[in-house]
Amino acid sequence: MGAPPLSDIETFRAETREWLEANTPPSIRTPMPEREVAWGGRKAKWQNPESRLWLDRMATKGWTVPTWAPEYGGAGLDAAQARILAEELKRIGARPAHLNFGIWMLGPVLQKYGTEEQKRRFLPPIARGDIRWCQGYSEPGSGSDLASLRTSCVADGDHLVVNGQKVWTSYADQADWMFCLVRTDPDAPKHEGISFILFDMDTPGVETRPIPLISGASPFCETFLTDVRVPKDQMVGAPGKGWEIAKALLAHERANISAEGFARGDGIGLIEAARHGSPGPDGRIGDSGLRLRVAEQAMAQQAFGLTLRRLQQERPPYQADALASMAKSAAAELNKARLELTVEALGIDGLGWDGPGFAPAGLQATRAMLRSKGNSIEGGTTEINLNVLAKRGLGLRDHQ
């Protein structure tokens, strides 16, 4: 099939623009503070009522997951239409309708590996923001070597009984459900004895404990699983075949991390920070050295964005290969460099932590900079991703 006629594309753009102009609430066209991030789910606290309205309107259109099929809560848009929708949302500065690990990670693998009953049960609530998901992958002692995980899963009649511990489970204390890797065959080779299951976080035996970070936030948790009973129909794929699903999900996670660029919740833009910390004539950045560094960072971001777009056009989406690892690692390093420069550019205002005398945007940027140190860990450490790139991309051999 060839590309759709240009007239059809322009008609879709005009209709999309008209709908967005009529339906995007005013506050949704402003930068999103951390307290107003829309995660959805049963425990959602809507600090801004227009965020709830925006999610409802976008979900009704199927535009929270625009390329998903309508029966799964999407709009069935093709790639060109989805790109136009993204461009029009960006044009008006619209906030995301909601953020959801179900969209970024679980949804795509459910569509590939799930049964039809699982798809119809879980995908529409993900699209509507009714369920907030968390990820149960890493364990104490099983982080970079994820396949060494030990959380056990034993069949008991119509249920699976799960015992073990997960760590770095992002927002587990706020999540409704978890997608989780468990060991169903302790005697099989470690990559072949793993299964992929889903369970409600309100199930008896599930306990979460937030982990405080240097940024002052606690987005990560330890999750303890004690005799957790999971219905057998909540296993995705065949028993012992979870590692393939795990790799596919990681590819989605890395691709979305790269596409998002870790930009949420920064508080202030780099150029704005530099103008604030070093004001010059006519709105320019006064310090020529700082101006050069800001320009170099902006060029690096632009080059990365163009590279990412080319990868998305030239290869299957979210393919679990070296390019996904390359993009994720590059995005992490770029984001850390950008936020470090942002805080430096703020000058004295970048040293604040609390109390009067510091602008909220500056305080948020400082916390974002500290939080960014985790960018090189989440979604697979930079070291792991570079190893993937070396072996699968460059064909280098393991060190003997």
C-alpha positions in Angstrom: 0.0 0.0 0.0 1.2 3.5 -0.9 1.1 6.6 1.2 -2.4 8.2 1.6 -3.2 11.1 -0.7 -1.9 14.4 0.4 -5.5 15.8 0.4 -6.6 13.1 2.9 -3.7 13.9 5.2 -4.4 17.7 5.1 -8.1 17.0 5.7 -7.2 14.9 8.8 -4.8 17.7 10.0 -7.5 20.3 9.7 -10.1 18.2 11.5 -7.7 17.3 14.2 -6.7 20.9 14.7 -10.4 22.0 14.9 -11.2 19.3 17.4 -8.2 20.2 19.6 -9.0 23.9 19.5 -12.5 23.2 20.6 -11.8 20.5 23.3 -8.4 21.3 24.9 -9.1 23.1 28.3 -7.0 26.2 28.8 -4.9 24.8 31.7 -4.0 21.8 29.6 -2.1 24.1 27.3 0.3 25.1 30.0 3.4 23.3 31.4 2.4 20.5 33.6 3.6 20.7 37.3 4.6 17.5 38.9 1.5 17.6 41.3 -0.8 17.6 38.2 0.7 14.7 36.4 -2.3 12.5 35.3 -1.5 8.8 36.0 -5.1 7.7 36.3 -6.1 4.5 38.1 -8.2 3.8 41.1 -6.1 5.9 43.4 -5.9 9.0 41.2 -6.0 12.4 42.9 -7.1 15.0 40.4 -5.4 18.2 41.5 -6.7 19.9 38.4 -10.3 19.0 37.4 -9.5 19.8 33.7 -7.0 17.0 33.7 -9.8 14.5 34.3 -11.9 16.2 31.6 -9.0 16.1 29.2 -8.4 12.4 29.8 -12.1 11.6 29.3 -12.3 13.6 26.0 -9.1 12.1 24.6 -10.1 8.5 25.6 -13.5 8.9 24.0 -11.7 9.8 20.7 -9.3 6.9 21.1 -6.4 9.3 21.1 -4.8 8.2 24.3 -3.6 5.2 22.2 -4.2 6.5 18.7 -2.7 3.6 16.8 -4.4 0.8 18.8 -7.5 -0.8 17.3 -10.9 0.6 18.3 -11.9 -2.6 20.0 -9.0 -2.1 22.4 -9.7 1.5 23.1 -7.7 3.2 20.3 -8.6 5.1 17.2 -7.0 2.9 14.6 -4.8 5.7 13.2 -2.1 4.9 10.7 1.5 6.1 11.3 1.0 9.3 9.2 -2.2 10.3 11.1 -0.6 9.5 14.5 2.3 11.8 13.6 0.0 14.6 12.7 -1.9 14.2 15.9 1.4 14.4 17.9 2.4 17.5 15.9 -0.9 19.2 16.6 -0.8 18.4 20.3 2.7 19.8 20.4 1.7 22.9 18.5 -0.7 24.0 21.2 1.5 22.8 24.0 -1.0 20.2 25.2 -0.2 18.0 28.2 -0.4 14.3 27.8 -3.9 13.0 28.6 -2.3 10.6 31.0 0.9 8.7 31.7 0.7 5.0 32.0 3.1 2.1 32.0 0.2 0.1 30.5 0.5 2.3 27.4 4.3 2.4 27.2 5.1 -1.2 28.1 2.3 -3.7 28.8 -0.2 -2.8 26.1 2.1 -3.5 23.1 3.2 -6.9 24.4 -0.4 -7.8 25.4 -1.4 -7.2 21.8 1.3 -9.5 20.6 1.4 -12.3 23.3 -2.0 -12.0 25.1 -5.1 -14.0 24.5 -8.1 -12.3 23.0 -9.8 -12.4 26.4 -6.8 -10.7 28.0 -6.7 -8.0 25.4 -10.3 -7.2 25.7 -10.1 -7.3 29.5 -7.0 -5.1 30.0 -6.4 -2.9 27.0 -9.6 -0.7 27.0 -9.1 0.2 30.8 -5.5 1.1 30.0 -6.6 3.4 27.2 -9.2 5.0 29.5 -6.8 5.4 32.4 -8.8 3.2 34.7 -5.9 1.0 35.7 -2.4 2.2 36.7 0.3 -0.4 36.2 3.7 -1.0 37.8 6.5 -3.3 36.7 7.8 -6.2 38.8 11.2 -7.0 37.2 14.3 -6.3 39.3 15.0 -8.0 42.5 17.7 -7.7 45.2 20.6 -9.4 43.5 18.9 -9.6 40.1 19.1 -6.2 38.4 21.5 -6.2 35.6 21.4 -10.0 35.5 17.6 -9.9 35.4 17.3 -13.6 34.3 18.7 -14.7 37.7 15.4 -13.6 39.4 14.2 -15.9 42.1 10.6 -14.9 42.9 8.8 -18.2 42.8 5.5 -19.1 41.2 3.9 -22.5 41.9 0.7 -23.9 40.5 -2.1 -24.6 43.0 -5.4 -25.7 41.4 -6.8 -22.8 39.4 -4.2 -20.4 40.9 -0.5 -19.6 40.9 1.1 -18.9 44.3 3.8 -16.2 44.2 6.5 -15.6 46.8 9.5 -13.3 46.6 10.6 -9.6 46.5 10.8 -7.0 43.8 12.7 -3.7 44.0 12.8 -0.4 42.2 9.1 -1.0 41.3 8.2 2.5 40.2 5.1 3.9 41.8 4.1 0.5 43.1 2.5 2.2 46.2 0.2 4.1 43.8 -0.4 1.3 41.2 -3.5 -0.8 40.8 -1.9 -3.8 39.0 1.6 -5.2 38.4 3.0 -7.0 35.4 5.6 -9.3 36.9 8.3 -11.8 36.0 8.3 -15.0 38.1 10.2 -18.3 38.1 7.9 -21.2 37.4 10.6 -23.8 36.7 13.6 -23.6 39.0 15.3 -26.5 37.3 15.2 -25.1 33.8 18.0 -22.9 32.4 17.5 -19.5 33.9 16.2 -17.8 30.7 13.7 -20.7 30.1 12.1 -21.0 33.6 10.6 -17.5 33.7 6.9 -16.7 33.2 5.0 -13.4 32.8 2.0 -12.7 35.0 -0.5 -9.9 35.9 -2.0 -9.4 39.3 -4.0 -6.8 41.3 -2.0 -4.9 43.9 -4.9 -5.3 46.4 -4.4 -9.1 46.4 -3.7 -10.4 49.9 0.1 -10.8 50.5 1.2 -7.8 48.4 3.1 -5.2 50.4 4.9 -2.1 49.1 7.4 0.2 50.8 8.6 3.5 49.2 12.4 4.1 48.8 13.4 7.7 49.6 15.8 9.3 47.0 18.2 12.1 47.2 15.8 14.2 45.2 13.4 14.1 48.1 10.8 12.0 46.2 10.1 8.3 46.6 8.9 7.1 43.2 10.5 3.7 43.6 9.4 0.9 46.0 10.3 -2.4 47.4 7.4 -4.9 46.8 7.1 -8.0 49.0 5.0 -10.9 47.8 3.9 -13.5 50.3 1.7 -16.4 49.2 0.0 -14.1 46.6 -2.7 -16.1 44.8 -3.0 -15.2 41.1 -5.6 -16.8 38.8 -4.0 -18.9 36.1 -5.7 -17.0 33.3 -3.6 -14.0 34.3 -0.4 -15.5 33.0 0.5 -14.0 29.6 2.0 -16.5 27.1 3.1 -20.0 27.9 4.7 -21.1 31.2 8.5 -20.7 31.0 8.3 -18.4 28.0 8.3 -15.1 29.9 11.8 -14.1 28.9 10.8 -13.4 25.3 8.0 -11.2 26.6 10.3 -9.5 29.0 12.7 -8.5 26.2 10.0 -7.2 24.0 8.6 -5.1 26.9 12.1 -3.7 27.6 12.4 -2.7 24.0 9.1 -0.8 24.3 10.3 0.8 27.5 13.6 1.9 26.0 11.9 3.2 22.9 9.5 5.3 24.9 12.2 6.5 27.3 14.1 7.7 24.2 11.1 9.3 22.6 10.0 11.1 25.8 13.6 12.3 26.4 13.0 12.2 30.2 11.6 15.8 29.8 8.6 15.6 32.2 8.7 17.7 35.3 11.8 19.7 34.7 10.3 23.0 35.9 12.2 25.4 33.7 13.8 25.1 30.2 17.5 25.3 29.6 17.4 28.5 27.5 15.0 30.2 30.0 17.3 29.2 32.9 20.4 30.6 31.0 18.6 33.9 30.3 17.6 34.1 34.0 21.1 33.3 35.3 23.0 35.4 32.8 20.7 38.1 31.4 22.0 40.0 28.3 20.7 42.6 25.9 17.6 41.9 23.8 16.8 38.7 25.7 20.1 37.0 24.8 22.2 34.9 27.1 24.8 37.3 28.5 27.7 34.9 29.0 29.1 34.0 25.6 30.6 30.7 27.0 27.3 29.7 28.5 25.6 30.7 25.2 27.8 28.4 23.3 27.2 25.4 25.6 23.5 26.0 25.5 23.7 26.0 21.7 25.7 22.8 21.6 23.2 21.1 23.9 20.3 22.3 21.7 22.1 21.0 18.6 22.7 17.6 20.2 19.0 17.3 21.2 17.9 18.2 17.7 20.3 15.7 16.1 19.1 13.0 18.5 15.5 13.8 17.7 16.2 13.5 13.9 18.1 10.2 14.4 15.2 8.8 16.5 12.7 9.8 13.9 14.7 8.1 11.2 15.0 4.9 13.3 11.2 4.9 13.8 10.6 5.2 10.1 13.2 2.7 8.9 12.7 -0.3 11.3 9.9 -2.2 12.9 8.5 -0.3 15.9 10.1 -1.1 19.3 12.2 -3.9 17.9 14.4 -5.4 20.7 17.8 -4.8 19.1 20.9 -2.8 19.5 19.4 0.3 18.1 16.8 0.5 21.0 19.7 0.2 23.5 21.7 2.9 21.6 18.8 5.3 21.6 18.0 4.8 25.3 21.6 5.3 26.4 22.0 8.4 24.3 18.7 9.9 25.6 19.9 9.2 29.2 23.2 11.0 28.8 21.7 13.9 26.9 19.1 14.4 29.6 21.6 14.3 32.4 23.8 16.8 30.6 20.9 19.1 29.9 19.7 19.2 33.5 23.2 19.7 34.9 23.7 22.6 32.6 20.2 24.0 33.5 21.0 24.0 37.2 24.4 25.5 36.6 22.9 28.2 34.4 20.5 29.2 37.1 23.4 30.3 39.3 22.5 30.9 42.9 18.9 30.0 42.1 20.0 26.5 41.2 21.3 25.9 44.7 18.0 26.1 46.5 16.3 23.2 48.1 13.5 24.7 50.2 12.2 27.8 51.9 11.7 31.4 50.7 13.8 33.2 48.1 13.8 30.5 45.4 11.4 30.2 42.5 9.3 27.0 42.4 10.6 26.3 38.8 14.2 26.5 40.0 13.5 24.2 42.9 11.9 21.7 40.5 14.8 21.9 38.1 17.2 21.0 40.9 15.1 18.0 41.9 14.8 17.0 38.3 18.6 17.1 37.9 19.1 14.8 40.9 16.3 12.5 39.7 18.1 12.3 36.2 20.9 10.3 37.8 18.6 7.4 37.7 18.2 7.7 33.9 21.3 5.7 33.3 19.8 2.8 35.5 16.1 2.6 34.6 15.2 0.7 31.4 18.4 -1.3 31.6 21.7 0.3 32.9 23.9 2.2 30.5 26.5 -0.5 30.9 24.0 -3.2 29.9 22.7 -1.3 26.9 26.3 -0.6 25.7 27.1 -4.3 26.0 24.0 -5.0 23.9 25.2 -2.4 21.3 28.7 -3.8 21.3 27.6 -7.4 20.8 24.5 -7.1 18.6 25.3 -3.9 16.8 29.1 -3.9 16.4 29.5 -7.7 16.5 32.2 -7.6 19.2 33.0 -10.7 21.1 32.6 -11.2 24.9 35.8 -10.8 26.8 37.2 -14.2 27.6 
